[in-house]
Amino acid sequence: MTVQRRTLLASAAAAALAGGLPLAAMAQKKIVLGFSQVGAESEWRTANTESIKSAAKDAGIDLKFSDAQQKQENQIKAIRSFIAQKVDVIAFSPVVESGWDTVLLEAKAAKIPVILSDRAVDSKDTSLYVTFMGSDFTEEGRKAGRWLVEKEKNEKGPVNIVELQGTVGSAPAIDRKKGFEEIIKSDPKFKIIRSQTGDFTRAKGKEVMEAFLKAEGKKINVLFAHNDDMAIGAIQAIEEAGLKPAKDIIIVSIDGVKGAFEAMIAGKLNVSVECSPLLGPQLMSAAKDVVAGKSVPKRIVTTEGIFPMEVAAKEFPSRKY
Ligand code: AHR
């Protein structure tokens, strides 16, 4: 290497260290994004992970992906490791809402911006993250409630509902419950007679529905499941109990994954409220903006619909997850 080239490289490195990367070096520098995922608990989550991985590839972003296996302690470890690695941006989908302030303060002290993807945290200090992108879970719960109120408008009641909640303490479980209750409370004929967590998984959805059926039997008129996977597990339990899902028990769920469309086409699920997992492209574009020093909106809400079984066959071919 010539003396001139060595001098050039040394001055480029010095400029980079000083925070002012020369243009050519900046163009070559890949953004490093550390992402901590909740786990692989549902069809939705798998689609979300795929969306993030493929969008990172398309955007030329170096993604450091970590699967927390539905444990907050694993997410905290992953975030600390991203801080130690000095990544450019950290993003994560918090398994539960509470308990993030300490680690988010550590990221702030290290000057690493944090993006919340899919789920919120309940931190009072909103300067701990730059943006929160994802669905309005309360509105999803309301949509489920409104659909049920309309469906049962000619029913005298009581309309006995069993509820399969998502992961305890998670934003979607808290907000979907809140939104659903807000709507059904307008008519006292709607009664939630049992409510328990199924942790967003098919296996637990089935197990808890079996217990509901054992305790309440034919008294159950409606199942409200906080996601499609638990509804699909519950459908198995209902069939094994000799009942007809979507006929003997109305089933309302959330996500709109392909598995739910298949169940609706088979006449076993009445409706699924959409919750899009395809957040990857939005996340990469926000990461680029944040690194470039551009401002991003504090809240980016995903636009979503609702799919009753009557439209499932027509909609199915265009479903992307
Ligand atoms: O946070 C989104 C929720 O988490 C989805 O509804 C559910 O399927 C997932 O596990």
Residues whose N, C-alpha, C, O or C-beta is under 5 A from the ligand:
A	BS01	AHR	E41 S42 W44 R45 D118 P172 F200 H226 N227 I254 D255 C275
